[in-house]
Amino acid sequence: MRLIRFCKGDAPARLGLLIGERAVALSELIADAPTGTRDAIARWSDLAPQLTPLLSAAGAEGKGEPLAQVRLLCPLDATEKMMAIGLNYADHIEEMRGSGLTTPSEQIWFSKQVNCLSGPFDPIEHPRASEAVDYEVELVAIIGKGGRHISAADAPAHIFGYCVGNDVSARDWQMKTPQWVLGKSFDTHGPIGPAIVTADEVGDPHALDIRSYVNGELRQNSNTRHLVFDIWAQIEELSKVMTLKPGDVIFTGTPGGVGAAFKPPRYLKPGDVVRCEIGNLGAIENTVLAES
């Protein structure tokens, strides 16, 4: 299933499913459906058996709104944690060797603050404080079943689903200190979507084509099989430190082709359009706008 949040005109946001080319509110399918994403994720083991038999009928009956007539919002209404792993694709590590970066023996983690969270087609803010705004297409994992000390073998059962993300990075802020958090945490610098595709529909998350484009030009082109530390290892490592909870967000790494690696660097500027796409998950597309 593909969990979305959407609105039409000035109407309030609704939680729903993407069924074909229509956005169907959960409330149209189940009378007491949750209205918040994290609540739905936490209750999914009860909701999914109710929803599954209703999907075909909903499509046949034309329930919901045509996708072209609604605005897709960030599929998460809120989250407690946004964690991201650095230097996790071999080709990205290779292109950054000139910056003194090498293949890590341990996982390199940083947090993106929750103010980054943004919708799949919302603008990316180009802050006044940065002259080096960069793109990073990433597969994003959304935690379903929470827990601590989760083994790699058990990790798949703790994933609710996946979506496309852009770990937008202010490189000048990222690199001016050893700590990356500020450079990764500007407002709007974490768009995700367009839907959270449930893990059962995705299949193997380590076999997905992943690409980004800037103004129609292909910049990143890889496959998630090239992750240095796979998603199960990532969950095992994180859960040694913190209790993972339903709706927590994990950015799993970006492949080669980022703007910082070009000579000279090719950073984003106001007016640029960044498209990030991952096989079976869809695409997000965000226009860069100068901070007002």
ZAMI-851624 format. One line per 4 residues: number of its first residue (from 1); for each residue x, y, z of C-alpha. Coordinates in pm, whole numbers, always signed. Each point is the difference from the previous one (the first is absolute). Layout:
<sites>
NUM> X Y Z | ... .
</sites>
This chain:
<sites>
1> +0 +0 +0 | +99 +363 -49 | -75 +223 +297 | -38 +370 -79 .
5> -115 +329 +143 | -183 +235 -231 | -227 +301 -17 | -229 +157 -255 .
9> -14 +377 -16 | -23 +150 +347 | -142 -316 +156 | +184 -157 +295 .
13> +262 -267 -63 | -123 -357 -17 | +178 -328 +51 | -65 -248 -276 .
17> +118 -253 -253 | +111 +44 -358 | -213 -240 -202 | +95 +18 -364 .
21> -28 +367 -94 | -237 +89 +283 | +56 +122 +356 | -244 -174 +234 .
25> -36 +116 +361 | +19 -276 +261 | -321 +141 +147 | -179 -96 -324 .
29> +105 -359 +54 | -16 -46 +378 | -233 +197 +224 | +239 +32 +297 .
33> +317 +36 -206 | +293 +187 +157 | +66 +352 -121 | +372 +15 +83 .
37> +274 -190 -182 | +188 -120 +307 | -324 -122 +156 | -82 -190 -318 .
41> +346 -156 -10 | -25 -107 +364 | -342 -158 -69 | +89 -146 -341 .
45> -11 -364 +105 | -371 +50 +75 | -72 +239 -288 | +163 -191 -286 .
49> -233 -305 +18 | -300 +238 -10 | +134 +205 -290 | +123 -277 -228 .
53> -341 -134 -109 | -130 +355 -52 | +265 +116 -248 | -137 -165 -315 .
57> -351 +117 +73 | +119 +353 +71 | +174 +12 -336 | -297 -143 -186 .
61> -242 +240 +167 | +218 +303 -75 | +29 +105 +361 | +221 +290 +93 .
65> +139 +285 -208 | +194 -9 -328 | +366 +42 +81 | +27 +293 -239 .
69> -254 +193 +207 | +166 -29 +342 | +325 +110 +156 | +217 -273 +145 .
73> +143 +101 +337 | +286 -143 +201 | -122 -355 +75 | +106 +44 +364 .
77> -190 +261 +199 | +274 -10 +263 | +294 -208 +113 | +210 -30 +313 .
81> +333 -83 -161 | +169 +51 -337 | +331 -184 -22 | +230 -15 -301 .
85> +309 -200 -85 | +297 +155 -180 | +245 -143 -256 | -205 -311 -70 .
89> +37 -55 -377 | +334 -106 -147 | -23 +239 -297 | -81 +297 +226 .
93> +300 -83 +221 | +224 -19 -306 | -109 +339 -133 | +60 +163 +339 .
97> +351 -140 +56 | +145 +337 -98 | -162 +140 +314 | +193 -245 +212 .
101> -292 -241 +47 | +54 -377 -18 | -214 -312 +33 | -112 -9 +364 .
105> +57 -306 +215 | -284 +110 +226 | -336 +153 -85 | +0 +381 -1 .
109> -327 +139 +134 | -142 +348 +37 | -345 +136 +70 | -213 +218 -221 .
113> -222 +211 +222 | -374 -42 -44 | -38 +353 -142 | +155 -146 -319 .
117> -303 -217 -69 | -175 +117 -315 | -240 -118 -268 | +77 -176 -328 .
121> -73 +307 -214 | +64 +279 +249 | +272 +260 -65 | +354 -45 +125 .
125> +111 +317 +174 | +334 +145 -108 | +106 +164 +328 | +165 +338 +11 .
129> +267 -149 +227 | +129 -255 -254 | +170 +19 -338 | +36 -377 -47 .
133> -340 -170 +0 | +22 -354 -136 | -233 -292 -82 | +21 -365 +113 .
137> -261 -250 -118 | -52 -269 +264 | -214 -301 +75 | -186 +84 +321 .
141> -114 -272 +240 | -292 +61 +238 | -8 -197 +324 | -318 -197 +65 .
145> +61 -221 +302 | +208 +175 +260 | +267 -155 +214 | +350 -1 +147 .
149> +291 -235 -69 | -151 -124 -325 | +215 -257 -179 | +71 +26 -371 .
153> -193 -323 -48 | -308 +148 +169 | +31 +346 -157 | -227 -62 -303 .
157> -297 -57 +233 | +53 +347 +149 | -35 +191 -329 | -343 +138 -86 .
161> +93 +122 -346 | +219 +209 -225 | -13 +327 -190 | +219 +230 -207 .
165> +198 +268 +181 | +241 +284 -68 | +260 +60 +269 | +50 +364 -99 .
169> +334 +118 +136 | +155 +341 +58 | +359 -108 -68 | +166 +315 +134 .
173> -173 -54 +334 | +50 -376 -10 | +374 +23 -50 | +97 +296 +215 .
177> -4 -218 +315 | +43 -375 +64 | -370 -18 +95 | -240 -9 -296 .
181> -333 +65 +173 | -40 +371 -80 | +96 -46 -364 | -263 -271 -32 .
185> -281 +168 +193 | -113 +315 -178 | -376 +47 -33 | -156 -204 -286 .
189> +321 -196 -61 | -163 -343 +40 | -278 -48 -257 | -140 -355 -15 .
193> -279 -179 -183 | -200 -20 -213 | -145 -290 +202 | +127 -239 +264 .
197> -5 -331 -185 | -49 -287 +242 | +291 -240 +29 | -199 -297 -134 .
201> -59 +186 -327 | +364 +109 -36 | +158 -341 +38 | +379 +13 +17 .
205> +102 +359 +84 | +356 -81 -105 | -87 -38 -369 | -151 +338 -94 .
209> +120 +239 -268 | +62 +347 +147 | +47 +324 -198 | -4 +376 +28 .
213> -34 +273 -262 | +62 +373 +13 | -193 +198 -261 | -49 -323 -194 .
217> +372 -94 +1 | +79 -341 +148 | +241 +48 +292 | -21 -316 +213 .
221> -65 -348 -139 | +57 -310 +211 | -171 -289 +176 | -56 -67 +368 .
225> +197 -325 -27 | +310 +221 +24 | -64 +103 +360 | +312 -48 +213 .
229> -208 -75 +313 | -337 -147 -92 | -325 +109 +163 | -11 -294 +241 .
233> +349 +84 +128 | -106 +363 +37 | -299 -89 +216 | +210 -233 +212 .
237> +254 +276 +63 | -250 +277 +75 | -209 -214 +233 | +302 -70 +219 .
241> -9 +370 +87 | -362 +111 -13 | -349 -146 +13 | -142 +13 -350 .
245> -368 +96 -17 | -277 -19 -261 | +41 +283 -249 | +372 +54 +59 .
249> +184 +91 -321 | +328 -147 -124 | +184 +149 -299 | +210 -293 -124 .
253> +274 +175 -203 | +56 +164 -338 | +186 -123 -310 | +260 +185 -204 .
257> -80 +303 -211 | -60 +268 +263 | +66 +361 -92 | +295 +32 +237 .
261> +195 -263 -195 | +4 +191 -331 | +300 +213 -85 | -95 +274 +48 .
265> -290 -92 +233 | -349 +27 -145 | -212 +115 +290 | -370 +78 -14 .
269> -125 +351 -66 | -345 +158 +19 | -215 -117 -290 | +161 -343 -30 .
273> -230 -304 -1 | +123 -317 +169 | -167 -331 -80 | +79 -310 +207 .
277> -136 -339 -99 | +32 -357 +120 | -132 -309 -177 | -347 -110 +123 .
281> -24 +295 +240 | -67 +287 -241 | +160 +343 -9 | +12 +329 +186 .
285> +70 +331 -171 | +90 +321 +177 | +72 +350 -124 | +275 +199 +172 .
289> -124 +338 +127 | +201 +275 +164 | -73 +50 +370 | -252 +279 +30 .
</sites>
